[in-house]
Amino acid sequence: MVGDPPQIDRKSGQQPVVLTIAGFDPSSGAGVTADLKVFAAHRLYGASAITALTVQSTLGVSRVEPVSSELLRDTLGYLAGDLSFAGVKIGMLGTGEVAGVVAEFLGKSGIPAGRVVLDPVLRSSSGRELLSENGVRRLKSDLLPKVGWTTPNSEELAVLAGMPVPSRDAVPAAAARLAERCPDLNVVVTGGHLDVPEDFLRMAGGETRWFAGERIETRATHGTGCAFSSALLARLVLGDGPVEAVAAAKAYVAGAMRAARPIGKGRGPIV
């Protein structure tokens, strides 16, 4: 059981609905299927809009096929005409056109930016490029100003901030530079791949906080970024403040890694 029970809408009698906009991983370790499992673990109802199909397994990603911008636009519009979303998690986008469609959707949705979490997926853990150069430009210019949270690792932070992040000591300055462009943005820099796996939070008001971590020896590391950003959104929807939400999401991922059972021949899923 995870966290407190979600608040039921008194008018509809329904639990909160959250949306993931991300790619499809057929091994269900990352992307929309992993996000939906995280939402379910937090007792939220998850809907999804797929941005790309992938050929991948625990061994890596071998092929990516983005969906058309028209298909994604229609999917989001049809869902929004039926469901009321308490929050949105955005993962893999694939192309600039897709990034533009998502930004357009957010602009019309009325969903508070504070309950929109962007996980800027630029490359797979196996090194496959998952967002085109034009996509990176559109993400920075069109999408980042419309979200309240982003969860880059240090390499992704370097791309978004436009400056090198060679070590832990460089993280706060890069997060501050990113916040200069988007002053209402909360930035969580995940540090699972660093020598000391600490996460850094820079809140929209400028306050900062480091979250201590420990190295967990496991093959179950596939989809950790997806799970963290989805768990973060879930905690925000459930009413946590920024510090509490990040701490709870980090604890959720660590617990899932410890509890995961081996699946596949490569880097197995955590959920």
BAFI-3210 file (N, C-alpha, C; in Angstrom, 3 decimals, decimal comma, padded with zeros to 6 digits):
// residues 271
n [1|2|3|4|5|6|7|8|9|10|11|12|13|14|15|16|17|18|19|20|21|22|23|24|25|26|27|28|29|30|31|32|33|34|35|36|37|38|39|40|41|42|43|44|45|46|47|48|49|50|51|52|53|54|55|56|57|58|59|60|61|62|63|64|65|66|67|68|69|70|71|72|73|74|75|76|77|78|79|80|81|82|83|84|85|86|87|88|89|90|91|92|93|94|95|96|97|98|99|100|101|102|103|104|105|106|107|108|109|110|111|112|113|114|115|116|117|118|119|120|121|122|123|124|125|126|127|128|129|130|131|132|133|134|135|136|137|138|139|140|141|142|143|144|145|146|147|148|149|150|151|152|153|154|155|156|157|158|159|160|161|162|163|164|165|166|167|168|169|170|171|172|173|174|175|176|177|178|179|180|181|182|183|184|185|186|187|188|189|190|191|192|193|194|195|196|197|198|199|200|201|202|203|204|205|206|207|208|209|210|211|212|213|214|215|216|217|218|219|220|221|222|223|224|225|226|227|228|229|230|231|232|233|234|235|236|237|238|239|240|241|242|243|244|245|246|247|248|249|250|251|252|253|254|255|256|257|258|259|260|261|262|263|264|265|266|267|268|269|270|271]
n.u [000,848|000,587|001,194|-001,387|-004,962|-006,373|-008,187|-011,619|-013,628|-016,363|-018,608|-018,597|-017,922|-015,650|-012,232|-009,148|-007,951|-005,097|-002,767|-000,510|001,818|003,708|006,277|005,905|006,931|007,514|008,389|007,482|008,930|009,500|008,252|004,775|003,428|004,857|004,474|001,709|001,570|002,836|001,068|-001,177|-000,206|-000,205|-002,830|-004,262|-006,134|-004,985|-004,591|-003,518|-001,470|000,138|003,336|005,283|006,207|008,285|010,966|012,129|013,726|014,750|017,353|017,919|017,253|016,229|014,859|012,871|009,710|008,085|004,781|002,338|001,928|-000,679|-002,197|-001,558|-002,520|-005,266|-005,788|-005,263|-007,135|-009,535|-009,492|-009,466|-011,949|-013,546|-012,510|-011,441|-008,468|-006,321|-003,651|-000,583|001,913|004,802|006,752|008,928|009,229|010,127|009,900|010,059|007,614|005,768|006,398|005,496|002,738|002,051|002,655|000,783|-001,585|-001,371|-001,553|-004,210|-005,558|-006,119|-005,073|-003,361|-000,041|001,598|000,971|001,986|004,399|007,481|009,533|012,482|013,226|015,923|017,849|018,078|018,934|020,673|021,902|020,582|019,302|016,487|015,078|014,784|017,018|015,604|013,429|014,473|014,906|012,246|011,165|012,514|011,786|008,958|007,643|008,760|008,109|005,462|005,139|005,259|007,141|010,270|012,385|015,298|018,284|021,801|023,099|020,989|020,175|022,359|021,964|019,468|019,982|022,075|024,798|027,830|027,684|029,651|029,985|028,737|028,940|028,406|025,743|023,756|024,178|023,613|020,934|019,883|020,373|018,658|016,248|016,194|015,229|012,741|010,979|008,953|009,381|009,943|012,790|014,056|016,910|017,970|020,073|020,910|022,845|025,200|028,341|027,842|024,666|022,707|019,840|018,791|016,891|015,524|013,420|010,609|010,578|013,220|014,409|016,519|017,387|019,102|018,827|019,652|021,090|021,592|023,745|022,252|022,636|021,719|020,199|017,879|017,136|015,927|013,859|013,850|013,879|011,424|009,664|010,252|009,458|006,744|005,876|006,417|004,567|002,219|002,366|002,218|-000,361|-001,749|-001,468|000,948|003,575|006,346|008,948|008,196|006,960|009,073|010,790|009,143|008,758|011,373|011,842|009,957|010,962|013,441|012,555|011,155|013,225|014,679|012,848|012,375|012,104|014,212|013,916|014,102|017,132|018,773|018,946|016,680|013,142|011,851|009,299]
n.v [-001,187|002,225|005,388|007,852|007,321|008,287|011,328|011,181|012,453|014,339|014,977|013,356|010,892|009,545|008,346|010,256|010,993|010,447|011,313|009,812|010,747|009,356|007,078|003,689|000,782|-002,455|-004,385|-003,534|-002,260|000,414|003,676|004,146|001,869|001,214|003,595|003,498|001,336|002,418|004,509|002,974|001,680|003,772|004,112|005,606|006,421|005,646|007,053|006,958|008,281|007,462|008,259|007,178|004,098|001,425|-000,870|-002,860|-004,337|-005,791|-005,772|-003,541|-000,787|-001,117|-000,045|002,782|004,154|006,921|008,162|009,750|013,320|014,116|011,890|011,745|014,238|013,914|011,779|012,892|014,960|013,526|012,046|014,138|015,179|013,490|012,780|014,143|015,455|015,083|015,449|015,385|013,357|013,566|011,862|010,228|011,830|011,983|013,447|016,846|017,750|016,229|017,121|019,735|019,323|018,315|020,521|022,312|020,995|021,131|023,876|024,360|022,798|023,492|022,306|022,638|023,915|023,092|020,484|019,069|017,040|016,793|014,446|014,602|012,768|011,947|010,150|006,564|004,234|002,510|004,001|004,815|007,351|009,222|011,507|013,880|016,409|018,710|018,177|018,533|021,281|022,211|021,183|022,719|025,348|025,433|023,583|023,357|025,890|025,432|023,546|022,493|021,012|019,351|016,525|015,941|013,915|014,416|014,618|015,188|017,565|019,193|019,526|020,843|023,163|024,242|024,148|022,659|019,851|018,504|017,312|016,607|019,023|020,947|020,878|022,564|025,193|024,800|024,024|026,398|028,107|026,997|027,541|030,287|030,778|029,646|030,630|029,639|026,994|023,875|022,050|018,845|017,136|014,084|011,659|009,015|007,766|008,868|008,951|009,294|008,708|011,072|013,191|016,352|019,176|022,057|024,465|026,372|028,849|029,296|028,023|025,360|021,842|018,952|015,425|012,642|009,558|006,010|003,536|000,945|-002,379|-004,006|-005,590|-004,560|-001,892|-000,757|001,695|003,405|006,220|006,837|005,721|007,260|009,901|009,483|008,596|010,902|012,713|011,405|011,705|014,490|014,935|013,641|015,433|016,154|018,424|020,105|019,162|016,913|015,377|014,778|013,343|011,146|009,999|009,270|007,401|005,499|004,517|003,464|001,464|-000,152|-001,021|-002,591|-004,597|-005,796|-008,558|-010,717|-010,205|-011,009|-010,851|-008,708|-005,416|-005,376|-004,586|-002,297|-002,154]
n.w [000,000|-000,824|000,356|001,177|000,856|-002,298|-002,792|-003,264|-005,809|-004,922|-006,421|-008,726|-007,705|-008,377|-008,521|-008,691|-011,993|-013,870|-016,442|-018,700|-021,095|-023,341|-024,611|-025,913|-024,407|-025,183|-023,393|-021,029|-019,044|-019,013|-020,080|-021,101|-020,062|-017,750|-016,336|-015,891|-014,151|-011,917|-011,272|-010,584|-008,324|-006,572|-006,275|-008,150|-011,097|-014,253|-017,470|-020,932|-023,588|-026,449|-027,671|-029,266|-030,809|-029,794|-030,429|-028,168|-025,292|-022,167|-022,872|-024,373|-026,700|-029,995|-032,115|-033,067|-033,593|-034,175|-033,449|-035,567|-035,538|-035,897|-035,118|-032,382|-031,524|-032,018|-030,277|-027,722|-027,715|-027,869|-025,516|-023,644|-024,075|-022,727|-020,213|-017,054|-016,085|-013,335|-013,281|-015,241|-016,666|-018,607|-020,889|-023,051|-026,198|-028,887|-031,457|-032,781|-033,711|-032,258|-029,666|-029,938|-030,263|-027,739|-026,132|-027,138|-026,368|-023,545|-023,211|-023,727|-021,924|-019,257|-017,018|-013,996|-013,996|-011,946|-011,551|-013,632|-014,889|-016,410|-017,776|-019,219|-021,655|-023,421|-024,352|-024,491|-021,861|-023,005|-024,880|-027,194|-029,292|-028,416|-028,840|-031,313|-032,718|-033,415|-031,844|-029,262|-029,303|-029,561|-027,221|-025,302|-025,997|-026,370|-024,670|-022,007|-020,742|-020,081|-018,140|-014,684|-013,401|-013,869|-014,481|-014,964|-015,508|-014,818|-017,317|-019,057|-017,889|-018,545|-021,301|-021,350|-019,854|-021,229|-020,592|-019,362|-017,125|-015,262|-012,797|-009,456|-008,064|-009,968|-010,442|-008,980|-010,090|-012,809|-012,672|-011,686|-013,840|-015,747|-014,492|-014,709|-017,238|-017,046|-014,683|-013,016|-012,702|-011,154|-010,504|-010,536|-010,159|-010,950|-009,460|-009,762|-011,364|-010,595|-008,720|-006,014|-005,234|-005,094|-005,093|-006,398|-005,606|-006,937|-006,095|-007,379|-006,150|-005,596|-003,447|-002,313|-002,124|-001,121|-001,527|000,169|-000,938|-001,608|-003,004|-004,739|-005,226|-007,947|-010,815|-011,648|-013,039|-015,147|-016,432|-014,229|-014,220|-015,448|-013,573|-011,300|-012,053|-012,534|-010,036|-008,603|-009,760|-008,914|-006,111|-005,907|-006,891|-004,893|-002,893|-001,638|-000,628|-002,327|-001,295|000,207|-001,783|-003,576|-001,871|-001,235|-003,768|-004,408|-002,380|-003,107|-005,580|-004,747|-002,992|-004,793|-006,448|-004,670|-004,140|-006,556|-008,817|-010,766|-014,243|-017,591|-019,673|-019,453|-018,243|-015,864|-015,206|-012,691|-011,785]
ca.u [000,000|001,428|000,648|-002,747|-005,960|-006,685|-009,460|-012,660|-014,426|-017,687|-019,661|-018,606|-017,666|-014,540|-010,886|-008,449|-007,426|-003,846|-002,453|000,868|002,074|005,056|006,458|005,481|007,986|006,833|008,785|006,755|009,821|009,536|007,178|003,413|002,990|005,470|003,782|000,397|001,769|003,135|-000,186|-002,024|000,360|-000,603|-004,294|-004,801|-006,510|-004,096|-004,884|-002,252|-001,400|001,447|004,049|006,140|006,371|009,695|011,372|013,098|013,576|015,689|018,682|018,126|016,312|016,782|014,141|011,863|008,779|007,187|003,434|002,147|001,420|-002,137|-002,749|-001,429|-003,454|-006,619|-005,874|-005,354|-008,410|-010,631|-009,431|-009,834|-013,379|-014,252|-011,934|-010,872|-007,176|-005,777|-002,244|-000,011|003,336|005,265|008,011|009,542|008,464|010,561|010,065|009,644|006,183|005,070|006,594|004,608|001,353|001,877|002,615|-000,525|-002,582|-001,269|-002,019|-005,673|-006,139|-006,523|-004,433|-002,345|001,335|002,183|000,678|002,498|005,784|008,165|010,770|013,050|013,908|016,707|018,496|017,829|020,094|021,600|022,550|019,781|018,696|015,036|014,485|015,548|017,571|014,478|012,609|015,092|014,616|010,820|010,965|013,012|011,105|007,494|007,070|009,212|007,369|004,087|005,126|005,700|008,197|011,049|013,196|016,441|019,533|022,786|023,350|019,833|020,235|023,353|021,337|018,405|020,544|023,058|026,108|028,289|027,445|030,601|030,036|027,682|029,091|027,907|024,291|022,947|024,297|022,896|019,504|019,541|020,318|017,419|015,150|016,172|014,368|011,402|011,016|007,944|009,710|010,631|013,746|014,601|018,003|018,132|021,493|021,122|024,030|026,375|029,090|026,998|023,340|021,873|018,978|018,806|015,642|015,470|012,012|010,320|010,910|014,656|014,917|017,156|017,465|019,693|018,224|020,677|020,744|022,588|023,875|021,549|023,207|020,632|020,049|016,568|017,289|015,225|012,660|013,885|013,488|009,974|008,977|010,414|008,627|005,344|005,615|006,399|003,256|001,212|002,435|001,712|-001,817|-002,262|-001,439|002,240|004,345|007,504|009,961|007,592|006,706|010,347|011,260|008,296|009,040|012,687|011,675|009,203|011,860|014,411|011,863|010,849|014,474|015,041|011,857|012,220|012,591|014,880|013,118|014,908|018,564|019,536|018,567|015,269|012,276|011,681|007,865]
ca.v [000,000|003,390|006,703|008,013|007,085|009,482|011,944|010,895|013,616|014,150|015,102|012,214|009,651|008,863|008,641|011,136|010,413|011,064|010,982|009,722|010,956|008,779|006,005|002,334|-000,216|-003,749|-005,194|-002,922|-001,767|001,867|004,223|004,261|000,737|001,380|004,711|003,038|000,504|003,315|005,170|002,000|001,449|004,931|004,077|006,594|005,827|006,146|007,010|007,111|008,658|006,965|009,159|006,403|002,658|001,058|-002,272|-002,905|-005,332|-005,448|-005,699|-002,248|-000,291|-001,336|000,718|003,726|004,597|007,931|008,271|011,023|014,387|014,138|010,821|012,140|015,348|013,351|010,975|013,791|015,665|012,596|011,756|015,337|015,379|012,504|012,658|015,317|015,005|015,734|015,714|014,805|013,039|013,545|011,160|010,253|012,570|011,483|014,444|018,204|017,886|015,651|018,058|020,862|018,901|018,223|021,895|022,845|020,367|021,696|025,250|024,389|021,814|024,042|021,565|023,489|023,532|022,439|019,049|018,553|016,628|016,430|013,672|014,903|011,563|012,281|008,924|005,381|003,856|001,782|004,965|005,128|008,681|009,114|012,795|014,508|017,728|019,647|017,893|019,182|022,725|022,450|020,900|023,851|026,608|025,356|022,713|023,670|026,980|025,040|022,522|022,965|020,144|018,546|015,577|015,477|013,515|015,475|014,761|015,894|018,934|019,916|019,891|021,817|024,409|024,760|024,269|021,341|019,444|017,395|016,716|016,989|020,425|021,813|020,720|023,725|026,312|024,461|024,088|027,816|028,683|026,534|028,257|031,668|030,803|029,209|030,929|028,890|025,585|023,100|021,167|017,748|016,491|012,738|011,334|007,584|007,302|009,519|008,152|009,389|008,861|012,061|013,984|017,779|019,881|023,520|024,837|027,550|030,050|029,414|027,179|024,143|020,746|017,697|014,229|011,603|008,262|004,962|002,672|-000,327|-003,359|-004,755|-005,466|-003,956|-000,444|-000,314|002,483|004,131|007,617|006,854|005,443|008,392|011,035|009,092|008,611|012,316|013,244|010,802|012,327|015,858|014,836|013,234|016,584|016,428|019,584|019,758|018,358|015,630|014,619|014,256|012,320|009,960|009,384|008,648|006,216|004,509|003,895|002,650|000,271|-001,005|-001,648|-003,645|-005,673|-006,327|-009,898|-010,708|-010,432|-010,772|-011,127|-007,474|-004,560|-005,688|-003,504|-002,179|-002,262]
ca.w [000,000|-000,985|000,648|001,648|-000,183|-003,065|-002,490|-004,247|-006,190|-004,331|-007,432|-009,644|-006,997|-009,021|-008,068|-009,634|-013,225|-014,307|-017,829|-019,134|-022,523|-023,407|-025,572|-025,542|-024,244|-025,177|-022,240|-019,900|-018,011|-019,064|-020,894|-020,597|-019,250|-016,432|-015,680|-015,440|-012,963|-010,791|-010,902|-009,905|-006,998|-005,760|-006,293|-009,075|-012,379|-015,285|-018,905|-021,649|-024,998|-026,881|-028,578|-030,164|-030,598|-029,782|-030,386|-027,082|-024,237|-021,098|-023,476|-024,998|-027,710|-031,333|-033,143|-032,571|-034,635|-033,602|-034,006|-036,258|-034,685|-036,036|-034,285|-030,980|-031,286|-031,944|-029,055|-026,574|-027,787|-027,579|-024,084|-022,889|-024,210|-021,895|-018,880|-016,398|-015,597|-012,146|-013,520|-016,457|-016,739|-019,991|-021,025|-024,369|-027,203|-030,182|-032,511|-032,482|-033,969|-031,103|-028,558|-030,178|-029,996|-026,289|-025,628|-027,547|-025,511|-022,201|-023,255|-023,786|-021,012|-017,966|-015,936|-013,364|-014,324|-010,789|-011,598|-014,905|-014,686|-017,649|-017,719|-020,549|-022,145|-024,607|-024,805|-023,680|-021,052|-023,873|-025,759|-028,374|-029,277|-028,329|-029,189|-032,380|-032,412|-033,460|-030,681|-028,103|-029,415|-029,264|-025,798|-024,531|-026,308|-026,336|-023,649|-020,648|-020,101|-019,763|-017,100|-013,382|-012,894|-014,795|-013,714|-015,751|-014,883|-015,033|-018,743|-019,618|-017,374|-019,331|-022,571|-021,122|-019,340|-022,167|-019,955|-018,910|-015,732|-015,145|-011,470|-008,521|-007,673|-011,029|-010,576|-008,575|-011,020|-014,040|-012,365|-011,573|-015,192|-016,359|-013,836|-015,192|-018,428|-016,641|-013,244|-012,259|-012,860|-010,125|-011,173|-009,740|-010,883|-010,395|-009,396|-009,627|-012,084|-010,045|-007,750|-004,826|-005,843|-004,435|-005,954|-006,067|-005,900|-006,930|-006,168|-008,193|-005,389|-005,447|-002,375|-002,804|-001,154|-001,555|-000,953|000,243|-001,512|-001,451|-004,167|-004,590|-006,153|-008,580|-012,265|-011,906|-013,165|-016,358|-016,162|-012,956|-014,455|-015,691|-012,312|-010,396|-012,470|-012,347|-008,596|-008,211|-010,121|-008,042|-004,792|-006,033|-007,011|-003,583|-001,999|-001,026|-001,016|-003,164|-000,622|000,563|-003,004|-004,077|-000,938|-001,372|-005,065|-004,302|-001,544|-003,883|-006,549|-004,014|-002,516|-005,939|-006,892|-003,709|-004,160|-007,910|-009,119|-012,076|-015,450|-018,784|-019,669|-019,320|-017,132|-015,640|-014,732|-011,239|-011,461]
c.u [000,885|000,664|-000,765|-003,737|-006,232|-008,058|-010,460|-013,443|-015,867|-018,807|-019,754|-018,456|-016,479|-013,209|-010,200|-007,903|-006,164|-003,480|-000,951|000,926|003,517|005,102|006,006|006,678|007,317|007,254|008,181|007,651|009,856|008,326|005,813|002,995|003,599|004,776|002,441|000,507|002,061|001,869|-001,086|-001,519|000,013|-002,130|-004,908|-005,160|-005,657|-004,650|-003,570|-002,452|000,017|002,064|004,894|006,060|007,862|009,839|012,461|012,757|014,502|017,112|018,959|017,057|016,937|016,077|013,098|011,017|007,819|005,802|003,322|001,598|-000,097|-002,797|-002,678|-002,398|-004,884|-006,808|-006,074|-006,688|-009,582|-010,666|-009,924|-011,321|-014,195|-013,800|-011,427|-009,590|-006,717|-004,308|-001,754|001,473|003,713|006,626|008,585|008,636|008,850|010,858|009,625|008,164|005,354|005,201|005,668|003,153|001,092|001,810|001,270|-001,636|-002,561|-001,803|-003,526|-006,337|-006,692|-005,931|-003,359|-000,938|002,006|001,892|000,968|003,990|006,369|009,452|011,425|013,891|014,611|017,398|018,053|019,080|021,116|022,245|021,768|019,174|017,182|014,323|015,379|016,077|016,486|013,557|013,158|014,804|013,171|010,514|011,363|012,193|009,603|006,944|007,482|008,447|005,958|004,002|005,630|006,862|008,961|012,055|014,391|017,503|020,576|023,096|022,206|019,793|021,225|022,764|020,296|018,950|021,563|024,416|026,542|027,970|028,357|030,590|028,852|027,739|028,519|026,387|023,504|023,001|023,541|021,390|019,040|019,465|019,044|016,225|015,081|015,253|012,926|011,281|009,998|008,211|010,401|011,514|014,245|015,662|018,261|019,596|021,813|022,368|025,311|027,077|028,369|025,582|022,413|021,041|018,959|017,485|015,882|014,020|011,829|010,671|012,392|015,242|015,487|017,249|018,138|019,003|019,260|020,175|021,843|022,599|023,214|022,071|022,078|020,710|018,743|016,689|016,570|013,964|012,676|013,453|011,998|009,218|009,079|009,486|007,145|004,963|005,571|005,051|002,175|001,196|001,942|000,187|-002,444|-002,120|-000,124|002,802|005,577|008,512|009,416|007,381|007,988|010,855|010,462|008,566|010,382|012,600|010,931|010,129|012,872|013,769|011,545|012,096|014,863|014,112|011,753|012,800|013,181|013,926|014,021|016,379|019,419|019,149|017,052|014,477|012,189|010,223|007,195]
c.v [001,238|004,643|006,685|007,728|008,364|010,024|011,675|012,175|013,418|014,209|013,851|010,877|008,884|009,245|009,547|010,362|011,172|010,511|010,874|009,891|010,519|007,677|004,659|001,402|-001,583|-004,667|-004,657|-002,484|-000,263|002,356|004,129|003,087|000,785|002,496|004,259|002,143|001,353|004,030|004,216|001,725|002,577|005,108|005,261|005,882|006,473|005,974|007,289|007,537|008,330|007,903|008,412|004,931|002,345|-000,456|-002,327|-004,033|-004,905|-005,307|-004,373|-001,913|-000,463|-000,522|001,600|004,195|005,609|007,865|009,618|012,058|014,450|013,081|011,194|013,266|014,836|012,541|011,862|014,527|014,775|012,251|012,946|015,638|014,479|012,516|013,998|014,877|015,808|016,066|014,982|014,543|012,933|012,866|011,331|010,945|012,180|012,547|015,820|018,408|017,354|016,574|019,259|020,538|018,835|019,619|022,554|022,292|020,974|023,121|025,380|023,591|022,402|023,300|022,462|022,997|022,795|020,961|018,482|018,298|016,176|015,688|013,807|013,746|011,892|011,067|007,766|005,069|003,076|002,689|005,360|006,520|008,548|010,444|013,485|015,875|018,790|019,436|018,541|020,674|023,024|022,187|022,114|025,118|026,557|024,639|023,093|024,827|026,603|023,961|023,125|022,197|019,497|017,733|015,061|014,811|014,575|015,688|015,512|017,344|019,766|020,386|020,989|023,168|025,029|025,002|022,904|021,105|018,245|016,688|017,181|018,479|021,395|021,799|021,963|024,890|026,036|024,505|025,531|028,468|028,255|027,302|029,721|031,800|030,474|029,413|030,176|027,392|025,032|022,078|020,114|017,058|015,145|012,316|009,871|007,072|007,952|008,615|008,134|009,675|009,776|012,810|015,419|018,416|021,385|023,911|026,147|028,844|030,249|028,575|025,881|023,100|019,547|016,542|013,112|010,298|007,255|004,088|001,329|-001,287|-004,242|-004,603|-004,758|-002,436|000,118|000,452|003,245|005,585|007,762|006,690|006,624|009,541|010,725|009,099|010,040|012,941|012,705|011,476|013,774|015,863|014,460|014,327|016,879|017,766|019,153|018,833|016,963|014,760|014,005|013,140|011,032|009,246|008,655|007,356|005,118|003,772|002,996|001,357|-000,694|-001,712|-002,797|-004,855|-006,370|-007,729|-009,904|-011,037|-010,103|-011,037|-009,882|-006,717|-004,683|-004,502|-003,474|-002,315|-003,213]
c.w [000,000|-000,609|001,183|000,524|-000,967|-002,697|-003,618|-004,536|-005,733|-005,364|-008,299|-008,935|-007,544|-008,390|-009,091|-010,835|-013,609|-015,680|-018,021|-020,650|-022,742|-024,449|-025,020|-025,546|-024,178|-024,041|-020,947|-018,753|-017,917|-019,861|-020,260|-019,720|-017,849|-015,657|-015,115|-014,208|-011,736|-010,330|-010,117|-008,492|-006,033|-005,745|-007,045|-010,376|-013,468|-016,684|-019,638|-023,087|-025,458|-027,913|-029,597|-029,804|-030,629|-029,900|-029,330|-026,122|-023,106|-021,638|-024,157|-026,016|-029,081|-032,409|-032,480|-033,748|-034,023|-034,230|-034,711|-035,283|-034,739|-035,156|-032,808|-030,646|-031,146|-030,658|-027,838|-026,558|-027,419|-026,102|-023,266|-022,995|-023,319|-020,444|-018,369|-015,705|-014,388|-012,316|-014,752|-016,259|-018,219|-020,027|-022,418|-025,388|-028,629|-031,212|-032,040|-032,694|-032,798|-029,897|-028,713|-029,903|-028,494|-025,672|-025,954|-026,660|-024,111|-022,155|-023,234|-022,660|-019,723|-016,778|-015,310|-013,677|-013,175|-010,704|-012,987|-014,729|-016,016|-017,334|-019,091|-021,083|-023,462|-025,211|-023,923|-022,870|-021,874|-024,922|-026,996|-028,242|-029,335|-028,582|-030,198|-031,947|-032,423|-032,266|-029,426|-028,126|-029,046|-027,793|-024,967|-024,767|-026,068|-025,104|-022,227|-020,004|-019,660|-018,688|-015,791|-012,814|-014,042|-013,992|-014,521|-014,893|-015,242|-016,516|-019,428|-019,140|-018,178|-020,665|-022,363|-020,686|-020,291|-021,546|-019,459|-017,436|-015,470|-013,807|-010,632|-008,201|-008,703|-011,145|-010,158|-009,560|-012,317|-013,820|-012,255|-012,944|-015,906|-015,793|-014,263|-016,401|-018,066|-015,131|-012,406|-012,248|-011,620|-010,839|-010,184|-010,588|-010,224|-010,494|-009,298|-010,311|-011,577|-009,041|-006,400|-005,315|-005,048|-005,463|-005,464|-006,493|-005,850|-007,130|-006,921|-007,466|-005,163|-004,333|-002,964|-001,692|-001,819|-000,834|-000,996|-000,366|-001,241|-002,692|-003,882|-005,651|-006,696|-010,093|-012,626|-011,906|-014,392|-015,974|-014,854|-013,123|-014,689|-014,378|-011,355|-010,781|-012,299|-010,875|-008,069|-008,538|-009,193|-006,677|-004,835|-006,124|-005,671|-002,529|-001,326|-001,490|-001,785|-002,496|-000,309|-000,670|-003,554|-003,180|-001,096|-002,689|-005,035|-003,482|-002,293|-004,852|-005,845|-003,511|-003,637|-006,455|-005,964|-003,816|-005,512|-008,038|-010,520|-013,219|-016,637|-018,574|-019,461|-018,064|-016,914|-015,120|-013,217|-010,827|-012,437]
res [m|v|g|d|p|p|q|i|d|r|k|s|g|q|q|p|v|v|l|t|i|a|g|f|d|p|s|s|g|a|g|v|t|a|d|l|k|v|f|a|a|h|r|l|y|g|a|s|a|i|t|a|l|t|v|q|s|t|l|g|v|s|r|v|e|p|v|s|s|e|l|l|r|d|t|l|g|y|l|a|g|d|l|s|f|a|g|v|k|i|g|m|l|g|t|g|e|v|a|g|v|v|a|e|f|l|g|k|s|g|i|p|a|g|r|v|v|l|d|p|v|l|r|s|s|s|g|r|e|l|l|s|e|n|g|v|r|r|l|k|s|d|l|l|p|k|v|g|w|t|t|p|n|s|e|e|l|a|v|l|a|g|m|p|v|p|s|r|d|a|v|p|a|a|a|a|r|l|a|e|r|c|p|d|l|n|v|v|v|t|g|g|h|l|d|v|p|e|d|f|l|r|m|a|g|g|e|t|r|w|f|a|g|e|r|i|e|t|r|a|t|h|g|t|g|c|a|f|s|s|a|l|l|a|r|l|v|l|g|d|g|p|v|e|a|v|a|a|a|k|a|y|v|a|g|a|m|r|a|a|r|p|i|g|k|g|r|g|p|i|v]
***
